[in-house]
Amino acid sequence: MILYFTYVAVTAAWFFSPITEIWKPWALAAGVAAVIYFLSRHNSVVRDFAPAAFTLAAYREMNWFTPATHDHHLERVWVTWDRWLLNDYHLRAAIESLGA
């Protein structure tokens, strides 16, 4: 987990447009490292559930990288690919022939 949060903090420099926001991933990585260090010294039930909390924090952290406005460019490309593959290459018939 520490490696993941450190990786995100390192790569944040390429994704954050206001460079003043780069401290957020580093603060989260340091916090996760501190919690893991503290939990490694104590045998508790919290240690067993910590990976679930870290996973939720990792998903939440990815919202920092989403753009403020969405132009739906990728969705339009994916719809074009779907129509091309399913209709032009008859993959729809192949998929539906397999049954439920």
N, CA, C and O atoms as CSV, one atom per row, in Angstrom:
chain,resi,resn,atom,element,x,y,z
A,1,MET,N,N,0.819,-1.192,0.000
A,1,MET,CA,C,0.000,0.000,0.000
A,1,MET,C,C,0.866,1.261,0.000
A,1,MET,O,O,0.546,2.249,-0.660
A,2,ILE,N,N,1.947,1.209,0.738
A,2,ILE,CA,C,2.814,2.381,0.786
A,2,ILE,C,C,3.390,2.663,-0.600
A,2,ILE,O,O,3.518,3.820,-1.001
A,3,LEU,N,N,3.735,1.607,-1.327
A,3,LEU,CA,C,4.278,1.793,-2.679
A,3,LEU,C,C,3.250,2.423,-3.611
A,3,LEU,O,O,3.592,3.278,-4.428
A,4,TYR,N,N,1.998,2.008,-3.494
A,4,TYR,CA,C,0.957,2.573,-4.353
A,4,TYR,C,C,0.798,4.072,-4.090
A,4,TYR,O,O,0.806,4.872,-5.027
A,5,PHE,N,N,0.656,4.448,-2.834
A,5,PHE,CA,C,0.447,5.857,-2.519
A,5,PHE,C,C,1.680,6.701,-2.860
A,5,PHE,O,O,1.543,7.865,-3.235
A,6,THR,N,N,2.864,6.134,-2.737
A,6,THR,CA,C,4.074,6.844,-3.136
A,6,THR,C,C,4.126,6.997,-4.660
A,6,THR,O,O,4.507,8.050,-5.171
A,7,TYR,N,N,3.745,5.951,-5.371
A,7,TYR,CA,C,3.687,6.016,-6.835
A,7,TYR,C,C,2.733,7.119,-7.295
A,7,TYR,O,O,3.061,7.887,-8.199
A,8,VAL,N,N,1.570,7.197,-6.683
A,8,VAL,CA,C,0.608,8.238,-7.049
A,8,VAL,C,C,1.169,9.614,-6.737
A,8,VAL,O,O,0.978,10.548,-7.515
A,9,ALA,N,N,1.858,9.754,-5.611
A,9,ALA,CA,C,2.434,11.049,-5.252
A,9,ALA,C,C,3.519,11.467,-6.246
A,9,ALA,O,O,3.632,12.645,-6.585
A,10,VAL,N,N,4.304,10.517,-6.704
A,10,VAL,CA,C,5.364,10.834,-7.667
A,10,VAL,C,C,4.763,11.222,-9.013
A,10,VAL,O,O,5.211,12.188,-9.632
A,11,THR,N,N,3.768,10.492,-9.470
A,11,THR,CA,C,3.173,10.780,-10.778
A,11,THR,C,C,2.225,11.971,-10.750
A,11,THR,O,O,1.806,12.436,-11.810
A,12,ALA,N,N,1.877,12.474,-9.581
A,12,ALA,CA,C,0.955,13.605,-9.496
A,12,ALA,C,C,1.525,14.859,-10.145
A,12,ALA,O,O,0.768,15.727,-10.580
A,13,ALA,N,N,2.823,14.965,-10.215
A,13,ALA,CA,C,3.440,16.148,-10.823
A,13,ALA,C,C,3.054,16.305,-12.289
A,13,ALA,O,O,3.020,17.427,-12.794
A,14,TRP,N,N,2.767,15.223,-12.973
A,14,TRP,CA,C,2.375,15.292,-14.382
A,14,TRP,C,C,0.893,15.557,-14.577
A,14,TRP,O,O,0.477,15.940,-15.671
A,15,PHE,N,N,0.084,15.362,-13.540
A,15,PHE,CA,C,-1.357,15.466,-13.709
A,15,PHE,C,C,-1.971,16.696,-13.070
A,15,PHE,O,O,-2.984,17.193,-13.562
A,16,PHE,N,N,-1.400,17.197,-12.004
A,16,PHE,CA,C,-1.981,18.364,-11.342
A,16,PHE,C,C,-1.589,19.613,-12.087
A,16,PHE,O,O,-0.406,19.906,-12.257
A,17,SER,N,N,-2.596,20.354,-12.536
A,17,SER,CA,C,-2.281,21.595,-13.236
A,17,SER,C,C,-1.840,22.686,-12.261
A,17,SER,O,O,-0.825,23.335,-12.512
A,18,PRO,N,N,-2.566,22.918,-11.148
A,18,PRO,CA,C,-1.968,23.861,-10.189
A,18,PRO,C,C,-0.935,23.116,-9.342
A,18,PRO,O,O,-1.284,22.246,-8.544
A,19,ILE,N,N,0.290,23.455,-9.518
A,19,ILE,CA,C,1.374,22.737,-8.850
A,19,ILE,C,C,1.286,22.900,-7.337
A,19,ILE,O,O,1.936,22.163,-6.595
A,20,THR,N,N,0.492,23.855,-6.877
A,20,THR,CA,C,0.341,24.043,-5.430
A,20,THR,C,C,-0.456,22.912,-4.784
A,20,THR,O,O,-0.446,22.775,-3.561
A,21,GLU,N,N,-1.136,22.115,-5.574
A,21,GLU,CA,C,-1.938,21.007,-5.046
A,21,GLU,C,C,-1.143,19.708,-4.927
A,21,GLU,O,O,-1.701,18.678,-4.550
A,22,ILE,N,N,0.131,19.744,-5.238
A,22,ILE,CA,C,0.929,18.516,-5.247
A,22,ILE,C,C,1.168,17.972,-3.845
A,22,ILE,O,O,1.558,16.814,-3.701
A,23,TRP,N,N,0.951,18.758,-2.829
A,23,TRP,CA,C,1.178,18.312,-1.457
A,23,TRP,C,C,0.143,17.283,-1.012
A,23,TRP,O,O,0.419,16.497,-0.106
A,24,LYS,N,N,-1.032,17.268,-1.620
A,24,LYS,CA,C,-2.096,16.353,-1.184
A,24,LYS,C,C,-1.693,14.875,-1.270
A,24,LYS,O,O,-1.807,14.162,-0.272
A,25,PRO,N,N,-1.223,14.389,-2.436
A,25,PRO,CA,C,-0.835,12.974,-2.492
A,25,PRO,C,C,0.333,12.645,-1.582
A,25,PRO,O,O,0.404,11.545,-1.034
A,26,TRP,N,N,1.259,13.597,-1.415
A,26,TRP,CA,C,2.392,13.339,-0.520
A,26,TRP,C,C,1.930,13.272,0.930
A,26,TRP,O,O,2.430,12.449,1.698
A,27,ALA,N,N,0.990,14.118,1.312
A,27,ALA,CA,C,0.463,14.074,2.679
A,27,ALA,C,C,-0.283,12.767,2.926
A,27,ALA,O,O,-0.170,12.175,3.999
A,28,LEU,N,N,-1.041,12.322,1.937
A,28,LEU,CA,C,-1.758,11.054,2.090
A,28,LEU,C,C,-0.784,9.887,2.170
A,28,LEU,O,O,-0.973,8.981,2.983
A,29,ALA,N,N,0.245,9.893,1.347
A,29,ALA,CA,C,1.244,8.815,1.400
A,29,ALA,C,C,1.950,8.793,2.748
A,29,ALA,O,O,2.187,7.721,3.304
A,30,ALA,N,N,2.287,9.956,3.276
A,30,ALA,CA,C,2.934,10.013,4.590
A,30,ALA,C,C,1.985,9.558,5.685
A,30,ALA,O,O,2.395,8.870,6.620
A,31,GLY,N,N,0.713,9.939,5.572
A,31,GLY,CA,C,-0.270,9.496,6.555
A,31,GLY,C,C,-0.471,7.994,6.543
A,31,GLY,O,O,-0.550,7.364,7.598
A,32,VAL,N,N,-0.555,7.423,5.361
A,32,VAL,CA,C,-0.712,5.966,5.247
A,32,VAL,C,C,0.513,5.254,5.808
A,32,VAL,O,O,0.386,4.249,6.508
A,33,ALA,N,N,1.696,5.773,5.502
A,33,ALA,CA,C,2.913,5.165,6.036
A,33,ALA,C,C,2.939,5.245,7.561
A,33,ALA,O,O,3.345,4.290,8.223
A,34,ALA,N,N,2.514,6.364,8.117
A,34,ALA,CA,C,2.492,6.506,9.575
A,34,ALA,C,C,1.479,5.554,10.211
A,34,ALA,O,O,1.762,4.948,11.244
A,35,VAL,N,N,0.315,5.424,9.605
A,35,VAL,CA,C,-0.696,4.506,10.143
A,35,VAL,C,C,-0.215,3.063,10.056
A,35,VAL,O,O,-0.399,2.288,10.994
A,36,ILE,N,N,0.397,2.703,8.941
A,36,ILE,CA,C,0.913,1.334,8.805
A,36,ILE,C,C,2.018,1.070,9.823
A,36,ILE,O,O,2.075,-0.007,10.415
A,37,TYR,N,N,2.885,2.043,10.025
A,37,TYR,CA,C,3.944,1.875,11.022
A,37,TYR,C,C,3.349,1.708,12.421
A,37,TYR,O,O,3.775,0.840,13.183
A,38,PHE,N,N,2.363,2.542,12.752
A,38,PHE,CA,C,1.733,2.452,14.071
A,38,PHE,C,C,1.018,1.117,14.251
A,38,PHE,O,O,1.124,0.492,15.306
A,39,LEU,N,N,0.296,0.682,13.230
A,39,LEU,CA,C,-0.443,-0.581,13.342
A,39,LEU,C,C,0.488,-1.789,13.372
A,39,LEU,O,O,0.136,-2.828,13.929
A,40,SER,N,N,1.669,-1.660,12.777
A,40,SER,CA,C,2.606,-2.784,12.808
A,40,SER,C,C,3.176,-3.000,14.210
A,40,SER,O,O,3.637,-4.096,14.528
A,41,ARG,N,N,3.147,-1.976,15.039
A,41,ARG,CA,C,3.665,-2.072,16.403
A,41,ARG,C,C,2.620,-2.580,17.395
A,41,ARG,O,O,2.967,-2.973,18.509
A,42,HIS,N,N,1.362,-2.576,17.007
A,42,HIS,CA,C,0.288,-2.979,17.910
A,42,HIS,C,C,-0.521,-4.096,17.273
A,42,HIS,O,O,-0.813,-4.059,16.078
A,43,ASN,N,N,-0.872,-5.068,18.059
A,43,ASN,CA,C,-1.696,-6.174,17.582
A,43,ASN,C,C,-3.147,-5.846,17.910
A,43,ASN,O,O,-3.580,-5.990,19.053
A,44,SER,N,N,-3.892,-5.407,16.905
A,44,SER,CA,C,-5.271,-5.014,17.147
A,44,SER,C,C,-6.146,-5.439,15.981
A,44,SER,O,O,-5.666,-5.832,14.917
A,45,VAL,N,N,-7.443,-5.344,16.218
A,45,VAL,CA,C,-8.421,-5.692,15.181
A,45,VAL,C,C,-8.400,-4.645,14.069
A,45,VAL,O,O,-8.694,-4.950,12.913
A,46,VAL,N,N,-8.056,-3.430,14.421
A,46,VAL,CA,C,-8.010,-2.357,13.425
A,46,VAL,C,C,-7.012,-2.693,12.321
A,46,VAL,O,O,-7.227,-2.357,11.157
A,47,ARG,N,N,-5.935,-3.352,12.690
A,47,ARG,CA,C,-4.918,-3.725,11.699
A,47,ARG,C,C,-5.497,-4.651,10.636
A,47,ARG,O,O,-5.073,-4.609,9.481
A,48,ASP,N,N,-6.460,-5.487,11.016
A,48,ASP,CA,C,-7.055,-6.416,10.062
A,48,ASP,C,C,-7.939,-5.708,9.041
A,48,ASP,O,O,-8.063,-6.163,7.903
A,49,PHE,N,N,-8.552,-4.599,9.442
A,49,PHE,CA,C,-9.455,-3.881,8.548
A,49,PHE,C,C,-8.795,-2.679,7.872
A,49,PHE,O,O,-9.433,-2.013,7.056
A,50,ALA,N,N,-7.563,-2.395,8.185
A,50,ALA,CA,C,-6.864,-1.249,7.600
A,50,ALA,C,C,-6.741,-1.342,6.074
A,50,ALA,O,O,-6.908,-0.322,5.405
A,51,PRO,N,N,-6.457,-2.513,5.492
A,51,PRO,CA,C,-6.378,-2.551,4.020
A,51,PRO,C,C,-7.668,-2.129,3.326
A,51,PRO,O,O,-7.622,-1.527,2.253
A,52,ALA,N,N,-8.814,-2.434,3.922
A,52,ALA,CA,C,-10.076,-1.991,3.324
A,52,ALA,C,C,-10.174,-0.471,3.354
A,52,ALA,O,O,-10.613,0.143,2.382
A,53,ALA,N,N,-9.772,0.129,4.453
A,53,ALA,CA,C,-9.796,1.592,4.551
A,53,ALA,C,C,-8.803,2.224,3.575
A,53,ALA,O,O,-9.097,3.253,2.966
A,54,PHE,N,N,-7.640,1.615,3.429
A,54,PHE,CA,C,-6.649,2.140,2.489
A,54,PHE,C,C,-7.139,2.014,1.049
A,54,PHE,O,O,-6.869,2.887,0.225
A,55,THR,N,N,-7.849,0.945,0.744
A,55,THR,CA,C,-8.396,0.765,-0.596
A,55,THR,C,C,-9.430,1.843,-0.906
A,55,THR,O,O,-9.442,2.399,-2.004
A,56,LEU,N,N,-10.291,2.135,0.058
A,56,LEU,CA,C,-11.271,3.204,-0.136
A,56,LEU,C,C,-10.574,4.553,-0.306
A,56,LEU,O,O,-10.995,5.373,-1.122
A,57,ALA,N,N,-9.511,4.782,0.460
A,57,ALA,CA,C,-8.756,6.033,0.310
A,57,ALA,C,C,-8.110,6.115,-1.071
A,57,ALA,O,O,-8.044,7.193,-1.662
A,58,ALA,N,N,-7.634,4.986,-1.587
A,58,ALA,CA,C,-7.019,4.977,-2.919
A,58,ALA,C,C,-8.043,5.311,-4.001
A,58,ALA,O,O,-7.747,6.064,-4.928
A,59,TYR,N,N,-9.249,4.750,-3.883
A,59,TYR,CA,C,-10.292,5.082,-4.859
A,59,TYR,C,C,-10.662,6.551,-4.767
A,59,TYR,O,O,-10.849,7.213,-5.788
A,60,ARG,N,N,-10.769,7.056,-3.567
A,60,ARG,CA,C,-11.137,8.456,-3.370
A,60,ARG,C,C,-10.045,9.388,-3.895
A,60,ARG,O,O,-10.336,10.465,-4.416
A,61,GLU,N,N,-8.798,8.967,-3.754
A,61,GLU,CA,C,-7.679,9.774,-4.221
A,61,GLU,C,C,-7.718,9.957,-5.730
A,61,GLU,O,O,-7.270,10.987,-6.233
A,62,MET,N,N,-8.235,8.995,-6.451
A,62,MET,CA,C,-8.284,9.094,-7.904
A,62,MET,C,C,-9.214,10.208,-8.368
A,62,MET,O,O,-9.087,10.677,-9.500
A,63,ASN,N,N,-10.145,10.643,-7.522
A,63,ASN,CA,C,-11.006,11.774,-7.884
A,63,ASN,C,C,-10.218,13.069,-7.997
A,63,ASN,O,O,-10.677,14.004,-8.653
A,64,TRP,N,N,-9.050,13.151,-7.380
A,64,TRP,CA,C,-8.232,14.347,-7.489
A,64,TRP,C,C,-7.703,14.522,-8.905
A,64,TRP,O,O,-7.325,15.628,-9.289
A,65,PHE,N,N,-7.672,13.454,-9.681
A,65,PHE,CA,C,-7.091,13.492,-11.018
A,65,PHE,C,C,-8.134,13.682,-12.121
A,65,PHE,O,O,-7.772,13.776,-13.294
A,66,THR,N,N,-9.396,13.739,-11.771
A,66,THR,CA,C,-10.427,13.921,-12.787
A,66,THR,C,C,-10.480,15.379,-13.220
A,66,THR,O,O,-10.266,16.275,-12.403
A,67,PRO,N,N,-10.760,15.623,-14.479
A,67,PRO,CA,C,-10.818,17.014,-14.949
A,67,PRO,C,C,-12.065,17.724,-14.421
A,67,PRO,O,O,-13.058,17.088,-14.068
A,68,ALA,N,N,-11.991,19.030,-14.376
A,68,ALA,CA,C,-13.118,19.820,-13.882
A,68,ALA,C,C,-14.294,19.774,-14.855
A,68,ALA,O,O,-15.449,19.786,-14.428
A,69,THR,N,N,-14.018,19.723,-16.129
A,69,THR,CA,C,-15.073,19.628,-17.137
A,69,THR,C,C,-14.870,18.351,-17.944
A,69,THR,O,O,-13.740,17.937,-18.201
A,70,HIS,N,N,-15.961,17.746,-18.332
A,70,HIS,CA,C,-15.915,16.510,-19.119
A,70,HIS,C,C,-16.471,16.789,-20.505
A,70,HIS,O,O,-17.577,17.311,-20.642
A,71,ASP,N,N,-15.710,16.442,-21.526
A,71,ASP,CA,C,-16.174,16.659,-22.888
A,71,ASP,C,C,-16.760,15.389,-23.508
A,71,ASP,O,O,-17.239,15.426,-24.642
A,72,HIS,N,N,-16.732,14.283,-22.795
A,72,HIS,CA,C,-17.296,12.996,-23.226
A,72,HIS,C,C,-16.669,12.494,-24.522
A,72,HIS,O,O,-17.301,11.762,-25.283
A,73,HIS,N,N,-15.447,12.885,-24.763
A,73,HIS,CA,C,-14.747,12.454,-25.975
A,73,HIS,C,C,-14.544,10.938,-25.989
A,73,HIS,O,O,-14.808,10.284,-26.998
A,74,LEU,N,N,-14.079,10.386,-24.879
A,74,LEU,CA,C,-13.829,8.943,-24.843
A,74,LEU,C,C,-15.115,8.145,-25.006
A,74,LEU,O,O,-15.131,7.122,-25.691
A,75,GLU,N,N,-16.189,8.605,-24.381
A,75,GLU,CA,C,-17.458,7.893,-24.514
A,75,GLU,C,C,-17.922,7.843,-25.960
A,75,GLU,O,O,-18.429,6.818,-26.416
A,76,ARG,N,N,-17.753,8.944,-26.685
A,76,ARG,CA,C,-18.137,8.957,-28.099
A,76,ARG,C,C,-17.272,7.996,-28.921
A,76,ARG,O,O,-17.767,7.333,-29.833
A,77,VAL,N,N,-15.993,7.926,-28.595
A,77,VAL,CA,C,-15.104,6.997,-29.299
A,77,VAL,C,C,-15.510,5.558,-29.015
A,77,VAL,O,O,-15.531,4.725,-29.920
A,78,TRP,N,N,-15.834,5.265,-27.747
A,78,TRP,CA,C,-16.220,3.892,-27.383
A,78,TRP,C,C,-17.534,3.483,-28.039
A,78,TRP,O,O,-17.690,2.327,-28.433
A,79,VAL,N,N,-18.473,4.403,-28.161
A,79,VAL,CA,C,-19.735,4.086,-28.838
A,79,VAL,C,C,-19.464,3.785,-30.302
A,79,VAL,O,O,-20.064,2.868,-30.863
A,80,THR,N,N,-18.577,4.535,-30.928
A,80,THR,CA,C,-18.211,4.270,-32.324
A,80,THR,C,C,-17.583,2.892,-32.465
A,80,THR,O,O,-17.903,2.154,-33.397
A,81,TRP,N,N,-16.694,2.545,-31.547
A,81,TRP,CA,C,-16.077,1.216,-31.588
A,81,TRP,C,C,-17.120,0.115,-31.391
A,81,TRP,O,O,-17.083,-0.908,-32.075
A,82,ASP,N,N,-18.038,0.323,-30.467
A,82,ASP,CA,C,-19.084,-0.675,-30.233
A,82,ASP,C,C,-19.910,-0.902,-31.493
A,82,ASP,O,O,-20.157,-2.043,-31.883
A,83,ARG,N,N,-20.330,0.175,-32.119
A,83,ARG,CA,C,-21.132,0.039,-33.334
A,83,ARG,C,C,-20.335,-0.632,-34.444
A,83,ARG,O,O,-20.863,-1.458,-35.189
A,84,TRP,N,N,-19.073,-0.273,-34.546
A,84,TRP,CA,C,-18.224,-0.852,-35.585
A,84,TRP,C,C,-18.036,-2.345,-35.357
A,84,TRP,O,O,-18.196,-3.133,-36.289
A,85,LEU,N,N,-17.698,-2.749,-34.132
A,85,LEU,CA,C,-17.453,-4.164,-33.851
A,85,LEU,C,C,-18.735,-4.995,-33.861
A,85,LEU,O,O,-18.771,-6.087,-34.429
A,86,LEU,N,N,-19.771,-4.477,-33.239
A,86,LEU,CA,C,-20.989,-5.274,-33.103
A,86,LEU,C,C,-21.777,-5.368,-34.398
A,86,LEU,O,O,-22.361,-6.412,-34.687
A,87,ASN,N,N,-21.806,-4.309,-35.176
A,87,ASN,CA,C,-22.616,-4.326,-36.396
A,87,ASN,C,C,-21.815,-4.729,-37.627
A,87,ASN,O,O,-22.239,-5.610,-38.376
A,88,ASP,N,N,-20.669,-4.101,-37.847
A,88,ASP,CA,C,-19.909,-4.357,-39.065
A,88,ASP,C,C,-19.233,-5.719,-39.057
A,88,ASP,O,O,-19.117,-6.352,-40.106
A,89,TYR,N,N,-18.792,-6.176,-37.910
A,89,TYR,CA,C,-18.110,-7.469,-37.831
A,89,TYR,C,C,-19.013,-8.569,-37.271
A,89,TYR,O,O,-18.546,-9.666,-36.964
A,90,HIS,N,N,-20.267,-8.280,-37.145
A,90,HIS,CA,C,-21.289,-9.255,-36.745
A,90,HIS,C,C,-20.975,-9.923,-35.402
A,90,HIS,O,O,-21.331,-11.081,-35.184
A,91,LEU,N,N,-20.323,-9.210,-34.526
A,91,LEU,CA,C,-20.048,-9.770,-33.200
A,91,LEU,C,C,-21.316,-9.862,-32.353
A,91,LEU,O,O,-21.401,-10.687,-31.444
A,92,ARG,N,N,-22.293,-9.019,-32.649
A,92,ARG,CA,C,-23.557,-9.086,-31.917
A,92,ARG,C,C,-24.207,-10.450,-32.113
A,92,ARG,O,O,-24.678,-11.058,-31.152
A,93,ALA,N,N,-24.233,-10.931,-33.351
A,93,ALA,CA,C,-24.830,-12.243,-33.632
A,93,ALA,C,C,-24.021,-13.351,-32.969
A,93,ALA,O,O,-24.588,-14.326,-32.475
A,94,ALA,N,N,-22.707,-13.205,-32.958
A,94,ALA,CA,C,-21.865,-14.236,-32.333
A,94,ALA,C,C,-22.099,-14.281,-30.826
A,94,ALA,O,O,-22.185,-15.357,-30.236
A,95,ILE,N,N,-22.203,-13.099,-30.206
A,95,ILE,CA,C,-22.436,-13.041,-28.758
A,95,ILE,C,C,-23.811,-13.603,-28.421
A,95,ILE,O,O,-23.950,-14.383,-27.479
A,96,GLU,N,N,-24.830,-13.209,-29.189
A,96,GLU,CA,C,-26.190,-13.652,-28.895
A,96,GLU,C,C,-26.401,-15.130,-29.228
A,96,GLU,O,O,-27.322,-15.751,-28.697
A,97,SER,N,N,-25.579,-15.695,-30.084
A,97,SER,CA,C,-25.726,-17.112,-30.415
A,97,SER,C,C,-25.277,-18.000,-29.271
A,97,SER,O,O,-25.642,-19.174,-29.229
A,98,LEU,N,N,-24.501,-17.473,-28.350
A,98,LEU,CA,C,-24.046,-18.250,-27.200
A,98,LEU,C,C,-25.139,-18.423,-26.157
A,98,LEU,O,O,-24.993,-19.229,-25.239
A,99,GLY,N,N,-26.211,-17.692,-26.283
A,99,GLY,CA,C,-27.321,-17.821,-25.345
A,99,GLY,C,C,-27.119,-16.968,-24.109
A,99,GLY,O,O,-26.218,-16.133,-24.027
A,100,ALA,N,N,-27.998,-17.217,-23.153
A,100,ALA,CA,C,-27.953,-16.414,-21.906
A,100,ALA,C,C,-26.698,-16.749,-21.161
A,100,ALA,O,O,-26.451,-16.197,-20.089
